[in-house]
Amino acid sequence: MFAAASRSQSLEKVEKELGEVQNLLKTNTNLSTFCLDPTIKKSEKEDVITQILKENKFSDLTINFMGVIADGSRLKRTNGIINAFNSIMRARRGEVDCTIITAKPLDAATMKSLTSTLKKFVSATETLKIETKTDPSLVGGMVINLGDYFIDMSTSTKIKKISNALKGIK
């Protein structure tokens, strides 16, 4: 899909449309159930999905792509396929995903300082895309996923390490 969209110079349009397909499958439970039903023939699924996309004026490229996915009995993998396409698009734009998980939400000053530090891990041509999450089970500290880096500075991990070390002393 990426190669076809690139050749037709419609990468951004296809990315947007695939996001709409993903949203359609999430919000329309009847369509989602239909697509995931193993008792329905793949040709019937292909007909329905392409008809819906045509009615919603999707591009031929997206319609054909979803038809191929349906014909290959891969509709259950649509979400993963679209996420992979989005990852390729983010990499093409030089975006680096970063997830910060903390026990409590960070205040603005801490977030600004942390963002400044994390930007040092990416090149000047890359853009840092930060997503924050909270997980009270961390107790304190944080866990950061930044590209290929995984940094665990959580209190819960430190407690586990200390507990394991104390078990070895007995």
FENGIQUI-V67678 format. One line per field, one symbol per residue. ss: DSSP state (A for helix, B for strand, O for the rest). A space follows every 10 residues. Layout:
ss = ???
This chain:
ss = OAAAAAAOOO AAAAAAAAAA AAAAAAAOAA AAAAAAOOOO OAAAAAAAAA AAAAAOOOOA AAAAAAAAAA AOOOAAAAAA AAAAAAAAAA AAOOBBBBBB BBOOOOOAAA AAAAAAAAAA AOOOOOBBBB BBBBOAAAOO OBBBBBOOBB BBOOAAAAAA AAAAAAAAAO
